Structure formats: C-alpha cells, structure tokens
Amino acid sequence: MSETLPSLPEHLEYRLELARHVTPRLLKQQPVHRWFYFPHSFSPQLVEMLLDEWRLPEGAVVLDPFVGAGTTLYVAAQRGYNALGTDLSPLAVLVSNAKVRTYDAIQVQQAARAVMETAGRDETVDLTRSERLRRAFTDAEFAILSRLRQAILTQPGPVRDLLTLALFQVQRRVSRAVPDGGWFRWVEREDQPDIILPAFSDATERIINDLEHALYRRPSVCEALQHDARYLESLQSSYPRLKNSLQAVITSPPYPNRHDYTRIFQIELLTLGMSEEEIFALRYAALRSNVEARSPEQALPPFHPPARLTDTLNALPDDADERIEPMLRGYFEDLNAVLHSIWQVLSPGGYVALVVGNVRHAGVMVPVDEILLALGESLGYRSLTSWVARLRGNSAQQMGRYGREPARESIVRLRKPARPHH
C-alpha cells in the first residue's frame, strides 16, 4: 500500500491504529474471549473504547443483535451494563451465554473430572453419523468424542455449555474439517484417538484458570437468545424495559462476502445435535450475505435502495455470477430491516456501531460502509464520524484481473436523535 491513502467519502475518517480491533487477533490470547471466536470477531478493546466515549447512564442496556461469540455482552457486563444479544445460530447463543455466566471453579473442575472418567471407559457407542462427521473423524476418534459429549450432557446446564466449549477445542485438534478464515477445507490427518482425553483435560484446565479473570458486576440482564435481528420489536414482550433503556448497539453483521457460517461451523452445529436438514433450514433463514440464504417469510419494512447501492449493482458486468446481484440487494434489504428494527427499540439519543467490511464482486467494489450510512440517514439516524480501521487487499486472482484496490473495514457509527425540546 502506498503512503498516500485514498481519499474518503463524507462522514468517514482513517483510524488505522484500530486495524487489530476489527479482527479476532487480540481475542486469541485473552482469557475467556479465547474459548471460542468467529472469523470476523472484533476486539473487547473496541467495545471498551466505544463505551468510554458514549458514557451511557447507569442501568443502560447494550444490545448486540449479531452476538457471535459474545464479546459485546462480556465487556458490557464487565462495565456493569445490562447486556442482551441475539443470533439465529444456536452455536453463537451457546458460546455467548457460556462466556457471560458465573461459575464455581471447583464445581467445574469436579464436573470435568467426572466427564473424563465416564468418557475413559471403553464402552461401545453407536458410530452411525452423517457423512460430514464420518469424513471429519475416524471411528476411534468419534467413539471417544461421542462418549465425551454424552457425559457432558449429564452435567447441569451452565457447566454443560462450558465443557462443550472445551469439546469444540478438542475437535478442532483432530478434525479433518477445518474452518479456514471465511472458508472450509478438508485436510489429511493421522488417526489420533489417544490425544483426545489429554487435550480435553488441557482445555478444561485453561478454562478453569481463565475463570479467575472472569469477574464483572452482574447486571440484571445478561444473556443471548436465538432471535432474528430483523425483528427486534418482538423482544419487548420479554424485555419490556428494552425500549426505554436500550442506549447502545455494538455489533458486526455478516459481511456480504458469500461466506456461509453454517457450513464453516457445521461440525459444531452437528455436535450440538442439529440434523443436516435443520442446518440447511438455518442456512436459508440467515441474513442474505451468502447466495444460499433466502428471503424471509415474514414481511420486511419498505426498502428504497440508496443511489450508491443502485450504482454499484448497475456496475456489475454482464458476465458476473447471476447470484451476486440478488444476494447484494437482499443483503441491504435485510440490513435496512435491522436498522429499522433497532430504531423501534433504541432510546432517543442512543448509539449504534456496526463493524462492516467492503467487498469486491466481479471487480466491482461494494462500499458497504457508505451504503449503510445512507440507509441510516434515510431512516432518521444522524451519521457520526465513522472510522476506517483497516484496508484489506484483494485476492491475488482478483488483483491479477482487476488491479489492486484495497477494501475498507470500517466501524459505521450512527445516533438516534434525542427527543426535540418543547
């Protein structure tokens, strides 16, 4: 990248010192956060920075409608705020709740030992499994992993979910199905049944050690639940204080890069007991950031594509994959619905921060940050200065065909106006 940075549109400024904060890099070594994270997770320090700037009132609710691995919830709870997260993925809900609960470390240690003792017995298990699990694990590996899973399921709910995160870590070590950034690939590995129980012991020991750092003021609301971010209004029946107390939204919706997280994390979803058919249904119901997601059955609010989106779609070449245009149009229709839904529950004066990434399809850059700012303003939000945290290079294949054009990764920031004074 040259020293001269590309000029930016209105309401955007460079904050490249934040580059590490829009990737999961900082999560990998931090207690609790490292138990599980997604490819486009952001850092807890970014959440802290936003909360420091906004100075929310005591008792405020912080919402993450794409809760992912629970970073926003965990940090907000540390600060004493009420925290609520939603996600369509049961994996995200389980991971997030496992991170924000409080535990008795001795109880966790005793449960882990009981699970290992049970799993260590050489008992026959049913080796029938889906084709993907058959390819991921040998019979010997799957037998031990199954005994671990069955033993974990006998534990109380919170401890059960926590030990499931340790199981996920072990599966990653032996699985031939490997999440690789935003994609999924198969690798060759030796049969490794003998390392599974020692690896599970190591994983649970690290989690127990991390619990010493998992200290925060316990707010009255701190949980994640399975819910569609396009329809947040329906949460008010369960959380009547939401509309009056929701002061901030910090989230990162899926990028429109065709990555399918139900496929990337299919091993974990299968481990949770989902069937292949249920995973397909989840894939179809997801936000339209990949070509397999479908229009929701429930009606969305009116959508008027901003000029920046229309120009982008019109610029797609005739030989572009015919699935790209409807995916992009659906993606922004969905995010329009999300911003509309947030507006319905956000208190006047409340803040919104969205970590998003611009993408390139068929050589055409999709300025996600600009389009979201335009959508926000059309819904009544005020655009705050948004931060360009990172410039990502395009792939070697795209660079060879279309030339180099860095894609922005930005923190789009909006605010709902306060009530007018009378």
C-alpha positions in Angstrom: 0.0 0.0 0.0 1.4 3.4 -0.9 1.9 6.0 1.8 -0.8 8.2 0.2 -4.1 6.9 1.4 -7.2 7.0 -0.8 -9.5 9.9 -0.1 -12.6 9.1 1.8 -16.3 10.0 1.4 -18.2 12.2 3.8 -18.5 11.0 7.4 -15.5 8.6 7.1 -12.1 9.2 8.6 -9.0 7.0 8.9 -8.3 5.3 12.2 -5.9 2.7 11.1 -4.5 2.3 14.6 -7.7 0.3 15.2 -6.8 -2.3 12.5 -6.2 -5.1 15.0 -9.5 -4.3 16.7 -11.7 -5.4 13.7 -10.1 -8.9 13.6 -10.1 -11.7 16.1 -6.3 -11.4 16.5 -6.5 -9.9 20.0 -9.0 -12.4 21.2 -6.7 -15.4 20.8 -4.7 -14.7 23.9 -7.3 -13.1 26.2 -8.9 -15.1 29.0 -12.5 -16.1 28.4 -12.6 -14.5 24.9 -10.2 -17.1 23.5 -12.6 -20.0 24.4 -14.3 -19.6 21.0 -14.4 -16.8 18.4 -15.6 -16.3 14.9 -13.5 -15.2 11.8 -14.8 -11.6 11.8 -14.9 -11.1 15.6 -13.9 -7.7 16.9 -11.8 -7.0 20.0 -13.1 -6.3 23.5 -10.9 -3.1 23.5 -13.1 -1.7 20.7 -16.2 -2.2 22.8 -14.5 -0.5 25.7 -13.4 2.4 23.5 -17.0 3.0 22.3 -18.5 2.7 25.8 -15.9 5.1 27.2 -16.8 7.6 24.5 -20.6 7.3 24.9 -20.7 7.4 28.8 -24.0 5.6 29.0 -26.3 6.1 32.0 -26.4 3.6 34.8 -28.8 0.7 34.1 -28.5 1.1 30.3 -29.0 -1.9 28.1 -26.3 -2.7 25.4 -27.5 -4.8 22.6 -25.6 -7.0 20.1 -28.1 -8.3 17.5 -25.5 -10.5 15.8 -24.0 -11.7 19.1 -21.4 -14.0 17.5 -19.0 -15.1 20.3 -20.4 -12.7 22.9 -17.6 -10.0 23.0 -20.0 -7.1 23.4 -22.0 -8.9 26.1 -19.0 -9.8 28.1 -17.4 -6.3 28.0 -20.8 -4.5 28.7 -21.3 -6.8 31.7 -17.8 -6.1 33.0 -18.8 -2.4 32.9 -22.0 -3.1 34.8 -24.4 -2.5 32.0 -27.3 -4.8 31.1 -26.4 -6.7 28.0 -28.6 -8.6 25.6 -27.6 -10.5 22.5 -29.5 -12.2 19.7 -28.4 -14.5 16.9 -30.1 -17.0 14.6 -27.3 -19.5 15.3 -27.7 -21.8 18.3 -23.9 -22.1 18.3 -23.5 -18.3 18.8 -26.1 -18.3 21.6 -24.4 -21.2 23.4 -20.9 -19.7 23.2 -22.0 -16.2 24.3 -24.0 -17.5 27.2 -21.2 -19.8 28.3 -18.9 -16.8 28.4 -21.1 -14.4 30.5 -22.3 -16.8 33.1 -20.7 -17.0 36.6 -19.3 -20.3 37.7 -17.9 -22.1 40.7 -14.4 -23.2 39.6 -14.4 -26.1 41.9 -17.7 -27.4 40.6 -16.4 -27.0 37.0 -13.3 -28.9 37.9 -15.2 -31.7 39.5 -17.6 -31.9 36.5 -14.7 -32.1 34.1 -13.1 -35.0 36.0 -16.4 -36.9 36.1 -16.8 -36.4 32.4 -13.3 -37.7 31.6 -13.8 -40.7 33.9 -17.0 -41.6 32.2 -15.6 -41.0 28.7 -12.5 -43.0 29.5 -14.5 -46.2 29.9 -14.2 -48.5 26.9 -17.9 -48.7 26.3 -19.5 -49.4 22.9 -21.1 -46.4 21.2 -23.2 -46.0 18.1 -20.8 -45.0 15.3 -23.7 -44.0 12.9 -23.2 -40.4 11.8 -23.6 -38.0 9.0 -21.3 -38.1 6.0 -19.5 -34.9 7.2 -18.8 -36.3 10.6 -17.7 -39.5 9.1 -15.1 -37.7 7.0 -14.1 -35.4 9.9 -13.3 -38.2 12.5 -12.2 -41.8 12.4 -14.3 -44.4 14.1 -11.9 -44.5 17.0 -11.9 -40.7 17.4 -15.6 -40.4 17.0 -16.2 -43.1 19.7 -14.2 -41.1 22.3 -15.7 -37.8 21.3 -19.2 -39.3 21.5 -18.5 -40.6 25.0 -17.3 -37.1 26.0 -20.4 -35.5 24.5 -22.8 -37.9 26.2 -21.0 -37.4 29.6 -21.1 -33.6 29.2 -24.9 -33.8 28.5 -25.4 -35.2 32.0 -24.0 -32.1 33.7 -26.1 -29.1 34.8 -26.9 -26.5 32.1 -24.2 -23.8 32.6 -21.4 -26.3 33.3 -22.6 -28.4 30.4 -22.3 -25.5 28.0 -18.9 -24.5 29.3 -17.5 -28.0 28.9 -19.0 -28.1 25.4 -16.6 -25.2 24.5 -13.7 -27.4 25.7 -15.0 -30.2 23.5 -15.1 -27.9 20.5 -11.4 -27.1 21.1 -10.5 -30.7 21.1 -12.5 -31.4 18.0 -10.5 -28.7 16.2 -7.3 -30.5 17.0 -8.3 -33.8 15.4 -10.9 -32.9 12.8 -10.2 -33.1 9.1 -12.9 -30.5 8.5 -11.1 -27.2 9.1 -12.6 -23.7 9.2 -10.0 -21.6 7.3 -10.8 -17.9 7.7 -14.2 -17.5 6.0 -14.0 -20.8 4.2 -14.0 -24.5 4.9 -11.5 -27.1 3.7 -10.6 -30.8 4.3 -7.1 -31.8 5.5 -5.3 -35.1 5.9 -4.5 -36.1 9.5 -3.4 -39.3 11.2 -5.8 -41.2 13.4 -5.4 -39.5 16.8 -7.8 -41.1 19.4 -5.1 -41.1 22.1 -4.8 -37.4 22.3 -8.5 -36.6 22.8 -8.8 -37.1 26.6 -5.5 -35.4 27.4 -6.5 -32.5 25.1 -9.9 -32.2 26.8 -8.1 -32.1 30.2 -5.8 -29.3 29.0 -8.7 -27.4 27.5 -10.8 -27.6 30.7 -7.8 -26.6 32.8 -7.2 -23.5 30.7 -10.9 -22.6 31.0 -10.8 -23.0 34.8 -7.7 -20.8 35.0 -9.5 -18.2 32.9 -12.4 -18.2 35.3 -10.1 -16.3 37.8 -10.2 -13.4 35.3 -14.0 -13.6 34.6 -15.0 -11.0 37.1 -17.7 -8.4 36.5 -20.6 -6.7 38.2 -23.6 -9.0 37.5 -26.2 -6.9 35.8 -29.9 -7.8 35.9 -30.0 -8.7 32.2 -27.1 -10.5 30.6 -27.9 -13.2 28.1 -28.0 -14.2 24.5 -31.1 -15.7 22.8 -32.0 -17.2 19.5 -33.8 -14.4 17.6 -33.8 -12.8 14.2 -32.2 -9.3 14.2 -34.6 -8.1 11.5 -37.5 -8.3 14.1 -36.2 -6.9 17.4 -39.5 -5.3 18.2 -40.9 -8.7 19.3 -38.4 -8.8 22.1 -40.2 -6.1 24.0 -42.8 -8.5 25.3 -40.0 -10.5 27.1 -37.9 -7.4 28.0 -40.4 -4.5 28.5 -37.6 -2.2 29.6 -35.8 -2.6 26.3 -37.3 0.4 24.5 -36.8 2.8 27.5 -33.3 1.5 28.5 -31.6 0.4 25.2 -28.8 3.0 24.9 -26.3 1.4 22.6 -25.9 -1.2 19.9 -22.5 -2.7 19.1 -22.4 -5.4 16.6 -20.9 -6.8 13.4 -23.3 -8.2 10.8 -22.1 -10.9 8.4 -20.1 -9.4 5.5 -21.6 -9.8 2.0 -18.7 -12.0 1.0 -20.6 -15.2 0.3 -19.1 -16.9 3.5 -21.6 -19.4 4.9 -21.1 -19.8 8.6 -23.5 -22.8 8.8 -21.1 -24.6 6.5 -17.9 -23.4 8.1 -19.1 -24.4 11.6 -21.2 -27.4 10.6 -19.2 -29.8 12.8 -20.0 -27.7 15.9 -23.7 -27.5 14.9 -23.9 -31.2 14.3 -22.2 -31.7 17.7 -25.0 -29.6 19.3 -27.4 -32.2 17.9 -28.7 -30.3 14.9 -29.6 -32.5 11.9 -28.4 -31.8 8.4 -31.9 -30.7 7.5 -32.0 -28.2 10.4 -28.7 -26.8 9.4 -30.0 -26.3 5.8 -33.0 -24.5 7.3 -30.7 -22.3 9.4 -28.7 -21.5 6.2 -31.8 -20.5 4.3 -33.0 -18.3 7.2 -29.7 -16.4 7.7 -29.1 -12.8 6.7 -28.6 -12.7 2.9 -24.8 -12.4 3.0 -24.3 -15.6 1.0 -26.1 -16.9 -2.1 -28.0 -19.7 -0.4 -29.8 -17.5 2.1 -33.4 -16.8 1.1 -35.9 -14.0 1.6 -37.6 -14.2 5.0 -41.2 -15.4 5.1 -42.1 -12.6 7.5 -42.6 -9.2 5.8 -39.8 -6.6 5.9 -40.2 -2.8 6.1 -40.2 -0.9 2.8 -36.8 -0.7 1.2 -35.7 2.0 -1.1 -32.2 1.2 -2.4 -29.9 4.3 -2.0 -28.2 5.7 -5.1 -24.9 4.3 -4.0 -26.3 0.8 -4.0 -28.1 1.2 -7.3 -24.9 2.5 -9.0 -22.9 -0.5 -7.6 -25.4 -3.0 -8.8 -25.5 -1.4 -12.2 -21.7 -1.5 -12.4 -21.7 -5.3 -12.2 -20.5 -6.8 -15.5 -22.8 -8.9 -17.7 -20.6 -12.0 -17.1 -20.8 -11.7 -13.3 -22.3 -14.6 -11.4 -26.0 -14.1 -11.7 -26.5 -14.9 -8.0 -24.4 -11.9 -6.8 -26.9 -9.1 -7.6 -29.9 -10.6 -5.8 -27.6 -11.5 -2.9 -26.4 -7.9 -2.5 -29.8 -6.4 -3.0 -31.2 -8.9 -0.4 -28.3 -8.2 2.0 -29.0 -4.4 2.1 -32.7 -5.0 2.3 -32.0 -7.2 5.4 -29.7 -4.6 6.9 -32.3 -1.9 6.3 -34.7 -4.1 8.2 -32.2 -4.5 11.0 -31.6 -0.7 11.3 -35.3 -0.1 11.2 -35.9 -2.7 13.9 -33.1 -1.2 16.1 -34.8 2.2 15.7 -38.0 0.8 17.1 -36.3 -0.3 20.4 -33.5 2.2 20.7 -33.9 5.1 23.2 -33.7 8.6 21.8 -30.1 9.7 21.9 -28.9 6.0 21.6 -25.9 5.0 19.7 -25.2 2.3 17.0 -21.8 1.0 15.9 -21.6 -1.6 13.1 -18.3 -3.2 12.2 -18.5 -3.9 8.5 -16.3 -4.8 5.6 -16.5 -3.6 2.0 -16.2 -6.4 -0.5 -15.5 -6.9 -4.2 -17.5 -8.9 -6.6 -16.6 -9.3 -10.3 -14.2 -6.5 -10.0 -16.8 -4.1 -8.5 -16.2 -2.7 -5.1 -19.3 -2.7 -2.8 -19.0 0.2 -0.4 -20.9 -1.4 2.4 -20.0 1.4 4.9 -21.3 4.2 2.6 -24.5 2.4 1.8 -25.2 1.7 5.5 -24.7 5.4 6.3 -27.1 6.3 3.6 -29.6 3.7 4.8 -29.3 5.0 8.4 -29.9 8.6 7.3 -33.0 7.6 5.3 -34.4 6.0 8.5 -33.8 9.1 10.6 -30.4 8.4 12.2 -27.7 11.0 12.4 -24.4 10.0 10.9 -21.5 10.3 13.3 -17.9 10.2 12.1 -17.3 6.6 11.1 -13.9 5.0 11.4 -12.0 3.3 8.7 -9.9 0.8 10.7 -8.3 -1.3 8.1 -7.6 -1.6 4.4 -7.6 -5.1 3.1 -6.0 -6.2 -0.2 -8.0 -8.1 -2.7 -7.1 -11.7 -3.6 -4.2 -12.5 -6.0 -6.7 -13.8 -8.5 -8.8 -10.6 -8.3 -5.7 -8.4 -8.3 -4.3 -10.1 -11.5 -7.6 -9.5 -13.3 -8.8 -6.1 -11.9 -5.8 -4.5 -10.3 -5.2 -3.5 -6.7 -8.0 -1.7 -4.8 -8.0 -2.0 -1.0 -11.3 -2.7 0.7 -12.2 -0.7 3.7 -13.1 -2.3 7.0 -15.0 0.3 9.0 -16.9 1.0 12.2 -20.1 2.7 11.0 -21.4 4.9 13.7 -25.0 6.3 13.9 -27.1 8.0 16.6 -30.8 8.2 17.0 -31.7 11.9 17.6 -32.8 12.9 21.1 -36.4 13.9 21.5 -36.9 17.6 20.5 -37.3 20.1 23.3 -40.7 21.7 23.6 
